[in-house]
Amino acid sequence: MVLLSKDELKQTAWHKAAESGHVEILEKLWDWAKELQLTPEEFRNEVLFSKDELKQTAWHKAAERGRVEILEKLWDWAKELQLKPEELRNEVLFSKDELKQTAWHKVAERGRVQILEKLWDWAKELQLNPEELRIEVLLSKDMYKETALQKAADRGHIEILEKLWDWAKKLQLKPEEL
């Protein structure tokens, strides 16, 4: 199916539109997917959770490039498809790419404060418990053993550092974890 075909990097049109920030293209793809009557499973597996050769989803691409509106669309569609909270948690908010980086790592490294706050709001919307947030947001390390806070520090993103620090205090990280 052309709508879900992948290139040599295993990227779909959805990956490319998300990375480029073309909301209108994503909306057109969504309309066509509905017209073709893709099942929720096909949409979930072949669009939202589809990973390219770097194991990045459209979600990763949008987060990495600071595409807030794209992330909002993908989130809304995931909810419209009535994805289970654990799917949203594992396959969207905390999905890891080849470098074991989540969207949280990517936005912290690139200083995307607005997206970091959106991710936090969505995590709260899913009613994730403080322990999950502590482990998956603040303590999660990529393949270089770096946390989101370390990524932000390395790039000099003070506002990101302040947000993460505030959340660490709210989540009551232990002194050895701080």
NORLINVEN-V28085 format. One record per helix or strand of 2 or more residues. SS is the DSSP state (h for helix, s for strand). FROM is the first residue (numbers start at 1). TO is the last residue. If there is no record, write none. Layout:
SS;FROM;TO
SS;FROM;TO
This chain:
h;2;4
h;13;20
h;23;35
h;40;48
h;58;65
h;68;80
h;85;93
h;103;110
h;113;125
h;130;138
h;148;155
h;158;170
